[in-house]
Amino acid sequence: MPGDPSARDAFMVSRVIALRTALSGIGTTLDEITTWAELTRVAASQMDGAAAVLRPGGEADQQYEVVGGDPALLPDARWAVAMAQERAGRREGGSAPSSSGRNRPALCLPVATRRDLYGTLVCGRDEPQFTRWDVEVCALLAERAASHIRQAREHARVSGLVTKLQSVLRVEPGRPHPNLDIAVRYLPAGQSAVVGGDWCETVRLHFGRTLLVVGDVMGHGLEAAVDMTAYRSALRSIASADLPPHRVLRQLDDIVSGEPDRRPATCLIARVDPVREQVVVASAGHLPPAVIDTEGRTSLLSVPVGPPLGTGLGGYQSRTHRLDSSQTLVLFTDGLVERRHEDIDQSLRRLTELTFASATEPEQVLDTMLAGLDSDHAEDDIAVLAARVRARAADAEAAQY
């Protein structure tokens, strides 16, 4: 009914609804290749033909990419390249139907924003010729794709900068004394981060002793990583005075509580003394360390737990335990054991139920521990440090007899 206004309105409404539906199928992810595939698929469907992409600045013999529909319906690629180069300088938002030298109609439109040209959308079909509506629909599809490709590239650029910055922030622990074997693992939660607020540190002290530290800054991502570096820097400065672990925590707490923008953190410090065969531990709201004995059994060391760093409350205490070359000490952040909807006591029990080979080295200890606790599915960042006192030559020789 060409003369019926209500019929014309209904027809136009149906076309607009179909166009809105088509547009919603472009840019569903931040992946550029996916967006190109969505563009050609939707354009081919809307034009009842085929669609493909030409990259900008291509050679005369350039071939189509990301084809949607039947490639046989597309114009000769050399014609499309020539058309794209002719129109690139004008950055036209649309294009009148163009002949490719064949009987089939063809259409070229730039996929571009105001600043950047990302490629050319090429459409072809058997019949009929492309109408003004077809041109405007393809132009709208191309604009939609260009907007999302710009977002995808900007996201990739920013993500790359964040990754580089996180890599800079992730500083490996210092070297312990040669009388101590160390293994360290960092496992940030999720796939987009390189480092979060969990950290490990080792500091050489006098008389062959080494300070081992793990900490966990509240929160995740880059912000937590920035605060983590501040904690590590302050720790190194304080540790140079060779104070007992509880006094190191007290001074850290004094510093952080005076910085209102600094995030609170938990922290565990262990001072290992191979000569005396002992370890002194102190905790600021952190989980206790684990010890693996000569039989490969795992237990937790008792340690007085003070408030997290940054509260200004202080009240930290140290406790001394025996530690010899037959034992492996493991310090870890809560992401290693905690699981959603599980009581922390149950989580720690899973850790103590792990068994290890008696001759296991720190690297092997961490491999076994991370596998046994299914760390690949952890819900929080993980930092874990394993340390084992190296047996003295005389002790190693005596152990052979």
N, C-alpha and C positions, 0 to 999 in steps of 0.2 A: 504494500500500500504506500507508494511513494508520496501521495498527498496527505497521508494521515499523520498529523504531528505526534500523536501518542506513539504510533508505531516507530517513527523516526527516533523519538526520545528513547524508547525501549532498546532500539538497535544500537544507538550510541552508548547508552549505559552499559549494555552487554560488552561492547568493544572496550570501553574504559576498564571495566572489571577484569576482562581477560588480560588487558595490558598491565594492570596493577599486579595481577597474579604472575605474569611473566617477569616483571621487574623484581618481584620478591625472590625469584630463583637465581638472581645474580648477586654475588658478594656475600655468600653465606658463611665464608671463612675469611681468615686473614692470609690465606695462601694464594699467591698470584697465579700460579698454574691452574689452580681450581677455578679461580674467577674467569680466566680465559676460556676454560672448558665450559663453564656455565653460560658465558656469553654466546659462544658458537652454538651450543645446544638450544638455547632459547631462541636465538635469531633464526636458526634453521626451522624450528617448529613454527614460529610466527610467520615466516615467509613461505612456508610449505615448500622448502627446497633444501639448500645446503649453505653453510657458512664456514668461514675459516679466518685465520689471522695471518697478517704479514707484519714482521717486525720492522721498525723504522730503520732507515739507512741501509737497507739490504742491497745486494747486487742484483743485476738484471736477471740472473738465472735463479733468483731466490725461489724457494718452494714454500707452499702453504704449511702452516702449523696449526695444531689444535683444531682439526676439522670436525664439524658437526654435520650430520646428514651424509648424503651420497656425494663423494668427491667428484663424480663425473658431471655433476650439475654446475660445478664452479667454472668460471671463465679461465682462460689461459693465464697462468701466473705472471707471465711477462707483461701482459696487458695490465694486470692489476698493479704490478710494481710501477709501471709507467704512470698510471692514473694516481697512485698514492703519492709518487714524487711530485706530480704536477699540482696536487691539491695540498701537499704538506705545508707549503709556504703560506697558503691562505688560511689554513686551519679551519676549513669550513665545517660547520656543525652538521651539515647534511649534504647530500649530493643528488643531483637529478639522475634518473636512470641512464645507464651508459651501455653502449654496445661493445662487446668484446671481439667483434669480427665473426661471431657465430650467430646462429638463430636464437640462442637462449639469451634472455635479459640478464644483466649483471649490475651490481651496485657496490660502490666503494665508499666507506665512511671512516674518517679518522677516529681513533679511540684516544681522546685527548682531554686534558684539563686546559685551563687558560694558559698555564705555563709550560706544560710538558706533553709531548706526543709519545704515546706508549706503543702504538701500532695502528694497523688499519683493519677494519672489519670488511670482509668481502662476502657478498651474498650472491647466489645464483639459483635459478630454477628453470623449469621447462617453459612455463607460461602462467599467467599473462605477464605483460610488462609491469614493472614496479610502478605503483601509484604514489601520489604525494603522501598519502597516509603511510604507505610502506616505508618511504624514505624517513618520515618523521619518527615512526616507531623504531626503526633501526638506529636512528640518531640518538633517540632516548635510551635505547639499550646500551649503545656505545658510551654515552655519557655516564650512565650508571656504572658500567664496568670500569671506566677510567677513574671515577671517584674512589671505587674500592681498591683498584690497583695502587692508586696514590697512597691510600691508607695502609695497604699491605707493605709497600716499600718503606713508608715512614716508620711503621711498626718494626720492620726488620732492621732499619737503621738505628732506632732507639734501643732495640734489644741488643744489637751488636755493641753499642756504647756501654750499656749496662753490664754486659758480659765481660767486656774489657775492664771496666771499673771494678767489678767483683773479683776478677782475676788478680788485679793489683792489690785489692784489700785482703785477699787470701794469702797470708804470709805463712810459710811453713814454720813449724817450731824450730827453736834453736837446737844446736847439737848438744846432747848430754855428754857426760864424761864417758870415756872409752870403756869404763867398767860396767856400762849399762847398755843393753840392747833395747831399742825402741821401735815400735811400729804404730803408725797413726793412720786413721781413715776419716774422711769427711764425706757425708752423704746428705746433701741438701734435699729437703722434701720437694717433690714435684720434679718436672723436667725443665723448667724455665730458669732455674737459678743455678749459679755456680757455688755460691757460698751464702750462708745466712748468719745467724747470731751465735751459732755454736762454734767453739774454738778449743784448741789444745796448745799448750806451750811447755817448753822445757828450758830451764835456766841452770847453768853450771854454778855451783857454789864452791866454797873452800873445802879442802880436805877430802876431795873425791865425791862429795855429795851432789845430788841433782834434785832440783825442784820440778815436780811434775804438776801440771795444772790443766783442768778442764773447766770451761764456763759455758753458760747458756744465757744469752741476752733475750729478754722478753720480745716476742714478735718474730717476724720472718722477713726475708728479702733484703734489699739494699739498705734500708734504714737501720735494721738490726745489725747488718754487717759493718756499717759505719761506727756504731756504738761499740761493736766488738773490738774494732781496732783501737779505740780509746782505752778500753779495759786492758788490752794486751800491752799497750804502751805504758800505762800507769803501773802495771804489774812488773814489767821489766825494771822500771826505775826503782820501785820499792824493794824488789828482790835483791838488788845489788847491795843492800845493807845487810843481807844474810840474817834476816829476822826469822823467828819461829813462824810456822804456817798461820797460827791464829792471829799473830800480830800483823802479818802481811794482809790478811783479810780485814783487820780493823782499819789499817791505813787506806786500803782500797775503798772501804765503805765511807770513810771520812771524805775522801776526794770526790767520790761519785755523788754523795748526798749533798755536796755543795754545788752540784751542777743540775739545776732543776729540769733541764731538757734531756738529761741522760736517762735512758731506760734502765729499770732494775735488771739484775742478773743474779743467777745462782752461780756458785763457784766451789770447786773442790781442789784443795792443795795437798800434795803429798811430798814430803821431803825424804828422799831415799838415801840411806847411809850404808853403802856396801861393807865398809870396814866394821861397823858395829852390827851389821846384819839386822837393821831395823828401818821402819818407815814411820814418820810422824805425819798424821793427817788432821785436817781441819775442814769444816764445811760451812758454807754460807747458803743454807737452803737447798743443798744439792744432795743427790742420791749417793749412798756409800760406795766405795770401790769394791771390786771383787778380787779374790785371790784364788788362783788355781794351784793346788798343791802337787806334790810329787806323784800322787796317784791319779792325777787328772780330775780330781773333784773340785767343784766350785763352791766358794762360800763368800759371804759379805763381811767386810771389816766393820766393827762398831766405831762410830765417830759421832761426837756431839754436834748437833745441827743448830747453827745460829740462823738469824734472819738473812734474807737475800741482801746482796749489796745494793746500796742506794737508799736504804731506809734510815740510815743514821743511828740505828739502835745499838750496833755493836754486839758485845756479849759472845764472842767467838772463843772456842776452846780447842786445844789440840789433844790428840791421843796417840800413844806410841804402840806399835805392833812389831812383832818379829817378821823379818823378810830375808830369806836367804836365796842362794842361787838355784834351789830346787823349786822355787815358786815364781809364778808370774802374776804381777799386779796389773789390774785393768781399771782404768778410769773412763767413765762414759757419761754422756748426757742422756736425758730421759727419753729421747726419741728412739733409743736402742731397744727399750723394754716396754714403754707405755703403749697401750692400745685402747682405742675408744671403747667405752662401756666395760672396762675391765679394772678391777681394783688394783692399786699399785702393788699391794702385797702379792697378789697373784702374778703380776707382771714380773716382779723380782724373783718369785719362786720359779718361774720358767727359766730364768737365767741360772739359778743355782742348780737346776736339774741337768744342765749341760755337762757333758764329760769330755775330757781331752786326753790325747796321748801324753804320757808322762814326759816325753822328750820334745814336746811341741815348742817351736820357737814363736816369738811374738807375732810375726806375720801369719803363721799358721793358726795361732790362737784366734786372731781376728777373722780369718777366713771361716773357721769353724763357728765362731760366735755369731757372725753376721748371717751365715746360712741357717744356723739353728734357730735364730730368732726372726727369720723371714724379713730381713731388713729391706728387701726390695719393695715391700708393701708397707713400710713405716709411714706413719701419719705426721711425723715431725722430723726436723733436721736431726742428724746424728753426727756426733764427734766422739771418737773412741781412741784411747791410747793404751797400748799394752807395753809393759816394761819388765825386763828380766835381768837380774844381776848376773854378770858373767862370772863363771867359776874361776877362781885363781888357779894358776898352773899346778900348784902343789895339791890343791883340792881335787882338780880334775884327774891328776895322776893317781891319787889315793883311791878315787872312786872306781878305778879300773881293777882293783885288787879286792 
